[in-house]
Amino acid sequence: MSVVWLGSHVVPAAAQSRCSDFTSNLPASCIGKFARYYLPYAVQALAAYRPISELNDTIGKVDADGYGADVNYTIQSTIQGPDPGMKTNARESFKNWRYQFGSDSYLDCIDQTDSNCQAAYHARWVGFGAGPAFQVWARTRSGHAERVPCTEVSIAIRGTTGSQWDWYSNFDRFGSPADDYYHQLRRNVDGIIKKIQSLDCYKRAASKPQIVSTGHSLGAGLAQLLALANKTGGPRITKVFAFDPSPVTGASLVEKQLRLANARGLTIDRIYQEGEVLSYPRQLAQQYPPSSSPCNPFVRTIKVDVARGSALQLHGMSLITTNLVDFSYDDNRPVSYRTPSSPADCGGMRYRAPSSDPDAPVVASGAGRQTLLAYARHNRRNESRLVRSLPPGPTGGALVGGRNVVSYDGRVAPVRLQIAAFTPVQRAE
């Protein structure tokens, strides 16, 4: 079992070398190295508790401050804390994500042409009064610019809110005959993946975006089911970010052959606050896959020990998200970004961790410089995209157009620059 302790903001020099090995025990002092990596998925797991109707109203909208309306709504409605910079930092880490679609009602069949889903729906035993709430988010390299490809798509699933339907689903491991959330998602996972494939940003990507799932509590159990249940002929879920996860994964609903095929190369990170209420049931009654699984799937356990309180208080998703925001910044400057490594002896891991922070603020390379946010218009495709920062001239004059500029997505293209704004920023070390 891989266990990682996240607990302190300070990284002593003696511990820094050990922070690079994310597949073994990690000192508590290493939290600052990995918090920014987990933060966007924690925000999504927390946002899954918000009404779908309110997020649907933000689709395609950009607020006056230049951030997507979906990003602003999500951060303003979920991130709490006395520090006014907390929301600002969380928004900056989440700015390149865009809400796509979701549901918070009963699911018959998302894809009405899916014969397997239709057969499972008509064979259900007992009706159910509600459905699993989920949201689909896509990460782009150009924020909320239109007609751009995405690099990753995430399915975020809501946890328990206290309704009787939530609790029926929580006890699915005991053989509930009801058409609960696990049954509904089991028959609809392929329909969700198919709808993701139809997204404009997905179809525009030169390299097809990887798909991940995330959730909190009951939502984390459902997120693991998604990864174990989708058919293997098309794109599959590469990684699960399970926060304070339920020990119930619904694995028994998936045929063994399909379950094992999906487990091959899958990564599951189970992140939880030490002492939270479900940490004890997981030790006694964890459904497949076990926490000791070294490969196929590779299960990593991350214990966060940054708070004190009752078992129920420590289970709150807002607690772990707020702490990840706090540990991601030092005096409002982002700490160094580090991605987890995969076990060397597993082979064939499906998940591709980003080589650099895909949500990093665009900053000037020299101390004391300002950041120029500009839009580059490609001469051939007439397509706008955000480009890397360039320092303004000594008098702040416009840059000469027509030169080669490295765009934010890493490609080099001849562009004409249109100045959007000069924004003073701190240098990121």
Residue pairs with C-beta under 8 A, 6 or more apart in sequence:
1 291
1 292
1 294
1 299
1 301
2 22
2 23
2 24
2 25
2 294
2 298
2 299
2 300
2 301
2 343
3 25
3 26
3 301
3 302
3 303
4 22
4 25
4 26
4 30
4 34
4 300
4 301
4 302
4 303
5 25
5 26
5 27
5 28
5 30
5 303
5 305
6 26
6 28
6 30
6 31
6 34
6 35
6 302
6 303
6 304
6 305
6 306
6 327
7 28
7 29
7 31
7 304
7 305
7 306
8 28
8 29
8 31
9 31
9 32
9 326
9 327
9 330
10 29
10 32
11 19
11 29
11 30
11 32
11 33
12 29
15 27
15 29
15 30
18 26
18 27
18 30
19 26
19 27
19 29
19 30
19 33
19 338
20 338
20 341
21 341
22 34
22 300
22 338
22 340
22 341
23 300
23 340
23 341
23 342
23 343
28 305
31 304
31 306
31 327
32 327
32 328
32 330
32 335
32 336
33 335
33 336
33 338
34 338
34 339
34 340
35 323
35 324
35 327
35 328
35 335
36 93
36 324
36 328
36 334
36 335
36 337
36 357
36 359
37 337
37 338
37 339
37 340
37 353
38 241
38 269
38 271
38 302
38 324
39 90
39 93
39 94
39 321
39 324
39 325
39 328
40 93
40 94
40 97
40 139
40 154
40 359
41 154
41 156
41 212
41 214
41 241
41 243
42 214
42 241
42 243
42 271
42 317
42 320
42 321
42 324
43 74
43 75
43 78
43 79
43 90
43 93
43 94
43 321
44 97
44 135
44 137
44 154
44 156
44 214
45 156
45 157
45 159
45 214
45 215
45 216
45 219
45 220
45 241
45 243
45 317
45 321
46 78
46 216
46 317
46 318
46 321
47 55
47 74
47 77
47 78
47 135
47 156
48 133
48 134
48 135
48 156
48 157
48 158
48 159
48 215
48 216
48 219
49 78
49 133
49 158
49 159
49 161
49 317
50 73
50 74
50 77
50 78
51 104
52 102
52 103
52 104
52 133
52 135
54 73
54 77
55 70
55 73
55 74
55 99
55 102
55 135
56 102
57 69
58 68
58 69
58 70
58 72
58 73
58 99
59 70
59 99
59 100
61 68
61 69
61 70
62 68
62 69
62 144
63 69
63 72
65 72
66 143
67 91
67 95
67 143
67 144
68 95
68 98
68 99
68 143
68 144
70 97
70 98
70 99
71 91
71 94
71 95
71 97
71 98
71 144
72 91
74 94
74 99
75 87
75 90
75 91
75 94
76 87
78 318
78 321
79 86
79 87
79 90
79 318
79 321
79 322
79 325
80 86
80 318
80 322
81 87
81 322
81 325
81 326
83 326
85 329
85 332
86 322
86 325
86 326
88 332
89 325
89 328
89 329
89 332
89 334
90 321
90 325
92 334
92 359
92 361
93 325
93 328
93 334
93 359
94 359
95 143
95 359
96 139
96 140
96 141
96 142
96 143
96 358
96 359
97 137
97 138
97 139
97 140
97 154
97 359
98 137
98 138
98 139
98 140
98 144
98 150
98 201
99 135
99 136
99 137
100 136
100 137
100 138
100 153
100 196
100 199
100 201
101 135
101 136
101 195
102 133
102 134
102 135
102 136
103 110
103 131
103 132
103 133
103 134
104 131
104 133
104 134
104 158
105 130
105 131
106 128
106 129
106 130
106 131
106 184
107 131
107 132
107 184
107 185
107 187
107 188
108 121
109 117
109 118
109 121
109 187
109 188
109 191
110 117
110 188
110 191
110 192
110 194
110 195
111 117
111 188
111 190
111 191
111 194
111 195
112 118
114 190
114 191
114 194
116 187
116 190
117 187
117 188
117 190
117 191
120 183
120 186
120 187
121 187
124 179
124 183
125 177
125 178
125 179
126 177
126 178
126 179
127 178
127 179
128 165
128 168
128 178
128 179
128 180
128 184
129 164
129 165
130 163
130 165
130 166
131 181
131 184
132 157
132 158
132 169
132 181
132 184
132 185
132 222
133 157
133 158
134 155
134 156
134 157
134 158
134 185
134 192
134 222
135 155
135 156
136 153
136 154
136 155
136 156
136 192
136 195
136 196
137 153
137 154
137 156
138 150
138 152
138 153
138 154
138 199
138 201
138 202
138 209
139 150
139 151
139 152
139 153
139 154
139 209
139 358
139 359
140 148
140 149
140 150
140 151
140 201
141 148
141 149
141 151
141 358
141 385
141 386
141 408
141 409
142 148
142 384
142 385
142 386
142 408
142 409
143 386
145 375
145 384
145 385
145 386
146 384
147 200
147 204
147 383
148 201
148 204
148 385
149 201
149 202
149 204
149 205
149 206
149 209
149 409
150 199
150 201
150 202
150 204
150 205
150 209
151 205
151 209
151 210
151 354
151 358
152 209
152 210
152 211
152 212
152 358
153 196
153 199
153 202
153 209
153 210
153 211
153 212
154 211
154 212
154 213
154 214
155 192
155 196
155 211
155 212
155 213
155 214
155 223
155 226
155 237
156 213
156 214
156 215
156 219
156 223
157 185
157 213
157 214
157 215
157 219
157 220
157 222
157 223
157 226
158 215
158 216
158 218
158 219
159 166
159 215
159 216
159 217
159 218
159 219
159 220
159 244
159 317
160 166
160 167
160 170
160 217
160 218
165 180
165 181
166 181
166 218
168 176
168 178
168 180
169 176
169 180
169 181
169 182
169 218
170 218
170 246
170 248
171 248
172 180
172 181
172 182
172 248
172 250
173 247
173 248
173 252
173 285
173 287
181 218
181 222
182 221
182 222
182 225
182 248
182 250
182 253
183 253
185 222
185 225
185 226
185 229
185 250
186 225
186 229
186 250
186 253
186 254
189 225
189 226
189 229
189 230
190 230
190 231
190 234
192 226
193 211
193 230
193 234
193 235
194 234
196 202
196 211
196 235
197 203
197 234
197 235
201 209
202 208
202 209
208 235
210 235
210 238
210 239
210 350
210 351
210 352
211 235
211 236
211 237
211 238
212 237
212 238
212 239
212 240
212 241
212 351
213 223
213 224
213 226
213 227
213 237
213 239
213 240
213 241
214 220
214 223
214 240
214 241
214 242
214 243
215 221
215 222
215 223
215 241
215 242
215 243
215 245
216 243
216 244
216 245
216 317
217 243
217 244
217 245
217 246
217 278
217 315
217 317
218 246
218 248
220 240
220 242
220 243
220 244
220 245
220 246
220 270
221 242
221 245
221 246
221 247
221 248
221 249
221 250
222 250
223 240
223 241
223 242
224 240
224 242
224 245
224 249
224 250
224 251
224 268
224 289
225 249
225 250
225 251
225 253
225 254
226 237
226 240
227 236
227 237
227 239
227 240
227 262
227 266
227 268
227 297
228 249
228 250
228 251
228 254
228 258
228 259
228 262
228 263
228 266
229 250
229 253
229 254
229 258
229 259
229 262
230 236
230 237
230 262
231 258
232 258
232 261
232 262
236 262
236 350
237 262
237 266
238 265
238 266
238 267
238 350
238 351
238 352
239 266
239 267
239 268
239 269
239 350
239 351
240 266
240 267
240 268
240 269
241 269
241 271
242 268
242 269
242 270
242 271
243 271
243 272
243 317
243 320
244 271
244 272
244 273
244 276
244 278
244 279
244 315
244 317
244 320
245 270
245 272
245 278
245 282
246 278
247 278
247 281
247 282
247 284
247 285
247 286
247 287
248 287
249 287
249 288
249 289
250 287
251 259
251 287
251 288
251 289
252 287
252 288
254 262
259 288
260 296
263 289
263 296
263 297
264 296
264 297
264 348
265 296
265 297
265 346
265 348
265 349
265 350
265 351
266 296
266 297
266 298
266 350
266 351
267 297
267 298
267 300
267 342
267 349
267 350
267 351
268 289
268 293
268 297
268 298
268 299
268 300
269 300
269 302
269 340
270 282
270 291
270 299
270 300
270 301
270 302
271 302
271 304
271 320
272 278
272 279
272 301
272 302
272 303
272 304
272 320
273 279
273 303
273 304
273 305
273 306
273 307
273 314
273 315
273 319
273 320
274 303
274 304
274 305
274 314
275 311
275 314
276 311
276 314
276 315
277 311
277 312
277 314
277 315
278 315
279 311
280 311
282 291
289 297
289 299
290 299
291 299
291 301
292 299
293 299
294 343
294 346
295 343
295 345
295 346
295 347
296 346
298 342
298 343
298 346
298 349
300 340
304 320
304 323
306 323
306 327
307 314
307 319
307 323
308 314
313 319
327 335
328 334
328 335
329 335
332 426
333 426
333 428
333 429
334 357
334 360
334 361
334 428
336 429
337 356
337 357
337 360
339 353
339 354
339 355
340 353
341 353
342 349
342 351
342 353
343 349
360 428
361 425
361 428
362 371
362 373
362 386
362 388
362 389
362 408
363 371
363 389
363 425
363 426
363 427
363 428
364 370
364 371
364 372
364 389
364 391
364 425
364 427
365 389
365 391
366 391
366 427
367 427
368 427
369 391
369 427
370 391
370 392
370 422
370 423
370 424
370 425
371 389
371 422
371 423
371 424
371 425
372 389
372 390
372 391
372 392
372 399
372 419
372 421
372 422
373 386
373 389
373 420
373 421
373 422
373 423
374 386
374 387
374 390
374 399
374 417
374 418
374 419
374 420
375 384
375 385
375 386
375 387
375 417
375 418
375 420
376 384
376 385
376 386
376 387
376 405
376 407
376 413
376 415
376 416
376 417
377 383
377 384
377 415
377 416
377 418
378 385
378 413
378 414
378 415
379 413
379 414
379 415
379 416
385 407
385 408
385 409
386 407
386 408
387 405
387 406
387 407
387 408
387 415
387 417
388 405
388 406
388 407
388 408
390 399
390 405
392 399
392 422
393 399
396 422
398 417
398 419
399 417
399 419
401 415
401 416
401 417
402 414
402 415
402 416
403 414
403 415
404 412
404 413
404 414
404 415
405 412
405 413
405 415
405 417
406 412
407 413
407 415
